[in-house]
Amino acid sequence: MKWPISRRDFLKQSAGYGLAFATGSFISCATAPQGRLKDDTILNGMQIIDAHAHPNRFYHKATGRETNDRSSTINQMFKLSMEASVFSAVGSRVALSKSRIPGSDHELTLRQLRYLETLAGNGRIKVVLNWSELPQFIDANNPPGAIIAIEGGDVLQGDIKKIDEFYRLGVRMITLLHRTNNELGDCMTDRSKHYGLTLTGKKVVERMQELGMIVDAAHASSATLSDIAEISSAPIIDSHTNFHIHTSGRLRGPQDISQIVKTGGIVCTWPLSYRGRETFKHWANEILMLKIIFGINHVGLGTDGCGGLPTKIRGYRDIRDLTKLADAMQLEGLSREDIAAFMGSNFSRVFKECVG
């Protein structure tokens, strides 16, 4: 991979920008326009793809996990003209409940996939199996595209053959880790161990990429992420995170992000809010930083809509408010081409390279 800047400058800039963002004092390094540039048509003609969401809370239909989150729905996709979204089934419900939920993660995940089949059968969505099937526009006769994914490799139960089963069922992306360590490796928020990707995990990555599936490293610990990147033969992604000076909790530091970038992959940012990251301006600044340090081709959108984010960017209700983010990006000096890359074309490229 050709680095957009020298290693020395990368280390210097990532530390400086990360510290500035973490303290809320980041000042755009581009010459940002002054004043209000609100343009409700700015997203017109752009292909918008959400790299991680649970639209219509479809996983609730099968798992019984209720949430009041309504931040991603099929109707909202129509109103925004969002051509496609990843529809991520939850593959770790039983594991997360420590078996208090009856059944198996395999069974619960199959229920979620059957529900998506029903939505497709009713013409609400179009299941996307390869890059050529990504919708270029949506209307009453052309529903939004659904890229089927599973969040949590727990569902595999260490059985490589289950990857082939899910591929036949239309799954084109798997988030290997969720909120607990599993047979594949360690996650970011479970401190019981951090040994990296297991032997089974390596076999899973290899088989997924042989078949043509995207490996999603979201939730993976730094050690696990590094191991995934080391053996990867295709771009990998983190489908929902954000940038920070240090990797902490669910936030990715520059060293973690560089592991994803070296595979040609993308880091997708979300509307999570916390101190110092509370407004659309902060979110747009973060995207600008990632562009400066890593290049805009390695940044994308992953809202985790209906995933129950505890706090969201001020003024962000649901995916229709991505127009406000586009407006803020324009105000920070990001070009229309930059916005289009972030909103969907970067993910489209990765999808084409990985899935075909």
N, C-alpha and C positions, 0 to 999 in steps of 0.2 A: 504493500500500500504506500502511496506517495502522501506524505504528511503535508497538510496545508501550510504549516509553519515549521520552523526548526524545533527540535526537541527542547533546546534551551529556552527559546521563546515560549514554547508550549507550557513548560513548567512554570515559567515566570508569570505568564498571562493567566493561566488557570488558577494559580494561587491568588493573584491580585484581584481578578474578577470575582472569584468565588468568595473571597473575604468581603469585597464590597457588596456583593449581593446579599450575603449572610447578615450583614449589618444594616442593610436597607439603604446603603449610600452609593449604589452603583450609578454612574453617569454614562449615558450612551457614548460609545466611542465613534459612532457614526454621527454625521451631522443631521440630527433629527429636526424635522419641520416643526415650527412653532404654531400653536393654536389648534383649533378643532378641525379635523379633516373627515368627519363622519361621512361615510359613503355606503349606503345600504345596498349598493350593487357591487361592492368590491369583490364578493365571492362568485359573482356571475361568471359562468364559463369555466370555473375551477372544479376539478374532480375532488370531492371531499370524502375521505375515508377515515373512519375512527378505528384505530388499531386495537382498542380493547374496550368492550362495553357488554352490558347484559340487557339489551333492549327489552322493554315491556316486562322487565323482571321475570323473564321466562323461566329462569331456574327455580323460582318460587313455586311454579306449577308442579314441579316434580319433587322438590326437596322440603317444602313446607316452611322455608325460611322467609318470613314476611319482612318487608322493609317499606318505609314510606318514601323512599327515593323514587322520583319520577323524572329523573334528569336525562333519560334516553328512551324514546318511544319510536315506533314505526311512523306514527303520524307526524312527530317532530322531524323525522328524517325527510318526509315529504315536504314539510314547510320550509326546511332549510335547503332543500335540494341536495341532501347528502346521498351520494350515489351508492355508498356501501358502508357497512360496519362489520367489524368482527362481532359475532354473537358467541360469547364465551360461556359455555356450560361450566358449572362448578364441579370439579372432579375430586373434591376433598371434603365433602360435607360430613361423612361418617368419621373420617380421620380427625377432623377438627372437633367433632362432638365427643371424641374418645369413645366411640361406639354407642353413645346414648341414642343416636338416631338408628333405628332398626334397618336391616338390610346391608347392602354393600355399596361402596362408591361406584363400582361398575354398574350395578343395577340402577342407581339413581341417575347416573350420567346417561345411560341409555334412555331413560324416561325423558330427560331433557331434550335429547336429540330427536326422539319421536314427536315431541311437541313442536319442534322446529319443522319437522316434516309436515305437520298439520298446517302450520302457518304458510308453508310453501304451497301445499295443496289447495289452500284457500286463496292463493294469489296475493298474499300480503307481502311476501318476500320472494326473492329468487336466490336459491342456493348457488354460490359461486364455487366451482371446482377447479378452475384454472384462470389464468390472467385474461384470456380472450373473452371470458364471460363477465368480467367486471363491467357494470353498466356505465355508459357514457352520459346518460341522462335518465331521469325518472319521471313518469307521469302516470295517469290512471291505468294505462295498459302496460307500463314497464315499472314494476315494483323495485324498491331498493335491493341491492345485493347483500347477501348474508354470507360472510366468510365464517365457517363454523370452526370454533376453537374449544379447547378444554383448559380450564385453569386448575392446575394441580395434577401432577403426574402420579399422585397417590392412586388414581383410578387404574393405573397399569398393574399395580401390586407386584412390580418387578418382573412382569411377564412381557417379554419383547413381542410375542405374537399378538398381543392386544393392540399394538400400534397398527398392524395390518388391518385388524378388524375395524378400528376407528377410521382408518383411511378409506376403507370401502364404504363406510357410513357417511363420508363427506367431510370429515375433519381434516383441516389443512394447517392447523397450528396448535401446538401444545405448550402451555406454560408449565415448565418442568416442576417448579416449586410453588407452593402457596404460602400458608402461614405457619407451617411446621416442617421440620426435616422429614424426608421420606427416603425410600429405597434408592433414589437417584442422586441425592446430595443434600446440601444444607441450605436453609433459607436465611434471609437477612435478619429475621426477628426471633429466631429460636437459637439461644446461645448454648444449648446443651453440647454441641460439638461444631466444629468448622473444619472438616477435613477435606472439603472440596467435593468434586464429582466422583461418585462411586464407579466401580467397574460396570455395574448394571446401567448407571447413568450414561456412561460413555457409549455403551451398546445402543441405548435408546437414541442418543443424538445421531449416531451413525446411521441407524435404521430410518429415522425420520428423514434425514437428508437424502438417503438413497431413494425413498419413496417420493419425495417432493413435498415436504412439510416445513413450515417455518418453526424454528426453535426459538421460543420466547424465554429469555433469561430473567424476566421480571421476578422479583422476590428472591432471586438466587443470591447467596452470600458472595462476597468478593472472591473468595477462594474457588467457589463453584463456578462463578462466572468466568474467571480466568481459565479454568480447566475446559469449560465449554468452548471458549474462543480459541484455545490452543489446538483443539482437535477438529474444529469446524471446517467444513469444506464449502460452506455457503454463508451468506450474511446471516447474522443473528440480530435479534432486537430485544430491547426492554420496552414492553408495550405500555407501561404506565408508571412514571416516576418523575422526578425533577432534579435539577442540578443543585449541588451544594459544595462548599469547599472540602468537606469530608463526607465519605460514605457513612451514613448514620440512619438507623431505622430503615425507612423505605427511600431515602434520598441517596442519589449517586454522586460520588466525588469524581474528579477528573481522571483518576487512574482507572476506575471502573469503566467510565465512559470510553476511555481510550481502547479498552479491550474490545468493546462492541464495534467501535469505529474501524479497528484494524481488520475486521472481517468484512467491511463494507456495509455494515448494518446501520440501524437507526435507533436513537433514543427518543421515545415518545413521552411528551409531557402532558400533565393533567391539571385540572382546576382546583387542586388541593390548596387550602389556605392555611397559613400559620404566620406567626409574627415575622414581619419583613417580607412576606409574600402574600399580600392581601388584596391586590388590585389587578385589573387587566394590564396596567402599566408594568407592574412587577413581572407578570407572566411574559409580556412582550420583551422586557429587558432580558429575561432569562433566555428566551429564544435568540435574541441578538448576541448574547454572550456565547451561546453554543455555536452560533454561526461563526463568530470571530475565532474561536479556539479550534473548532473541529470541522467547520464548513457546513453550510446550510443543507447539503445533501445527506447529512446524518442526523437530522432532527425531524420529528413527526408528531402527530396528534394521537393521544390515547386518553379518553376522558374518564374511563371506568364508570361510565354512566349506569345508574341503578346499582352500583356496587357499594353504596352506602358510605361515601366519603364523609368523614365527621364534620368537616367545615369546607366551604367552597369559596372561591374568589368572590369578593364583594360584587354583587350584581349578576352573578352567574346562577341562573335557575336551571337551565337545561341546555341541550346542544344548540338550540336556536340562538343562544347568546354568543356563539362563536363569531357572529358578525361583529360583536364588540371587541373580541380579541383581534380580529383582522384590522379593525379600526386602530386599535392601540399599536399593533405592529407597524402600520403605516406611519403613525405619529413618531415611532422610534426610528424611522428611516429605513425600514425594511421594504424592499421593492415588491411589486406585484408578483414577480417570479419567485421571490423568497416565500411569500405567503402561500403561493400555489404549491411549492415544494413541501412546506410544512403541513399544509392541510390535506395532502393526499398523494401527490405525485411521487414523493420519496417512498412511501409505503407501497405504492403500485409497482415501483421498480424492484423493491425487495421481493414482493410477491411473485413477480415475473421470474426473477432469478432463482428463487427457491422452489416455486411450485410449477412454473412453466405454463 
